[in-house]
């Protein structure tokens, strides 16, 4: 079943409240998927690289990592641990060296980019949000997901959002029928999914299209041609936020737009407490129709 939320802020004055608003939206969707939860926050850009890491044994994994990774890449590294995750700040252009070192040490990378940070774990949305202090996080936009596992195990790696490209992530409600065939195609293109979750296949598909030069809208249109099944995708990029539903659109979805924001929820109740919702334009996104906004 699953529950999805997304919030794209058009104006600066709401940015300090992004994490707080997204947390409330996601908690409202808890009964749609109590297995695991995650949120991606597009926050302050530092001019360098951010990488979000995750470990089941964070005390051991993150101890000494800051200095060791700095030596490995030949540049400054700062590490901020947040429960089972850590956010690294590294020099621009150091991602390949950093990923090689982290892979050698068996450390999981949840996502990387200039603005994006991803936090996800097994547990209820309220618990996950509290563990990572999501309410205190600000930013320009974010997406969230609470999962009812149907096609793969209840694990941290199986939780959404999935990030398979720089500052790009995706959440999904539904199920894909051709994900195994698409997995083979994407692997040949160099975008091999790492988990059995069909949602990661969709994320890799978007990444591959963006890498080919498509913009977010065109990449989302491609899902209607190349991915089979029933789905609602909400995608975040450094500058954008997009939504698409399959041609049947059997999964519930509602959107709202004001002068201040664009919001998405699997149900209206996820949007009901947003500021100014009483004057928002509210609609159900049409089947096989792409919606996206960029700043």
Secondary structure, DSSP 8 states (H G I E B T S, - for coil): --EEEEEEE-SGGGGGGHHHHHHHHHHHTGGG--SEEEEEEE----SSEEEEEE-TTHHHHHTTHHHHHHHHHTS-EEEEEETTEEEEEE-TT-HHHHHHHHHHTT-EEEEEESSEEEEEEES-HHHHHHHHTGGG---SEEEEEEE--SSS-SSTTTSS-EEEETTEEEEEEEEESSHHHHHHHHHHTT----SS-HHHHHHHHHHHHHHTT--HHHHHHHHHHH--EEEEEEEE-SSEEEEEE-SS--S--EEEE-SSEEEEESSGGGTTTSTTGGGSEEE---TT-EEEEE-
